[in-house]
Structure formats: C-alpha cells, structure tokens
Amino acid sequence: MTNKNCLEALDLSLQDIYSNNAPFGGKVLIMGGIFCQVLPVVRKGTKAQMISACIVQSHLWDHTKVLRLHQNMRSLHDQEFAKFLIRIGDGVEPTKADDMVRLHSQIAIPWDSEHFIQVFIQHLFPNLELHGWHAPYMVQIAILTPTNDDVQKLNDMIIDQFPGEEHILKM
C-alpha cells in the first residue's frame, strides 16, 4: 500500500499544477486496493509507525468516498476461503501472538526444502515449459509469500523452468 506521505505529496503537486486548493487540485483520484490487507513499508519501522503511514491516517481520507466490492473474484469458487478472508479483514479471526493469523494446513505451504517448492510449482503450473509465454495461463495463479527474498527465490525457480537461453537486455 502507498505511504500517506506519497499521497499527500501528490495532493500538493496537483494543487500547485492546477492552481486549485481543493484536494488533488480538484481532480478525481481513483485508488484501488484492500486497505486492511497490506500495510505500507516503513524501513525498520514499528507496527505503530506502519499503521501511522497508512493513507487512512491522512487528512485526505476525510475527502475520500469509499466504494466496497463484495465479491472476491479470486475466491469465487471457494466460499469457505472467502469467508476466512472476510473474518481476517474484519478482525474477528482468532490470532496468535503479535496478531498473527493461523493458516489452515490445507492452504499453507511450508518452505521445507527446495525440492518441496519445485513440487509445489509443478502443481500450480503444470506444463509451464509449454505455456510460460501465454499470459492468460500465467495470470491465473498468484503465490503469496511474506518476504521479498522468498518472492525472488520463487521467481528465480519458476523462470529457470522457461525453455531457451537467458538473455539480459541492457538499456
């Protein structure tokens, strides 16, 4: 999620560009996202600092009209998972220490070994070597992981399965 300071800087820039003191220089700004899902990144910040950096903490939030979507398209065929996500978002799902939510064993994948992750990737992307360049095939699956290091490892492992030689293009 965007840090509120970025949003407030955009607001001031648009006010200056359009010589208009209304929020965002009088322009309509459309934002999307699930505000209870991802906190903004604050380097070495505490939980309180991350919450304070949320756009809902900005003075601009008072000028925001919130439209809510009620159908989670990713969980359309898994109503139990959809209800689980809503319970988390509403803050009613039981938590462990530090507000950590316990994932059910059927949706959590332990990062036990590289071999296990390869099996997981094969399960999610069967025949990846045949469909890796087919955008509709690739965008149907999302893997969520808590750290950028894990994202990089997964990306590297998946990209290594693409056929052909790697080419690095320099700009």
Secondary structure, DSSP 8 states (H G I E B T S, - for coil): ---HHHHHHHHHHHHHHTT--SGGGG------S-TTT-----TT--HHHHHHTSGGGSGGGGG---------GGGTT-HHHHHHHHHHHHT-S-B-GGG-B---TTT------HHHHHHHHHHHSTTHHHHTT-HHHHTT-----S-HHHHHHHHHHHHTTSSS-------
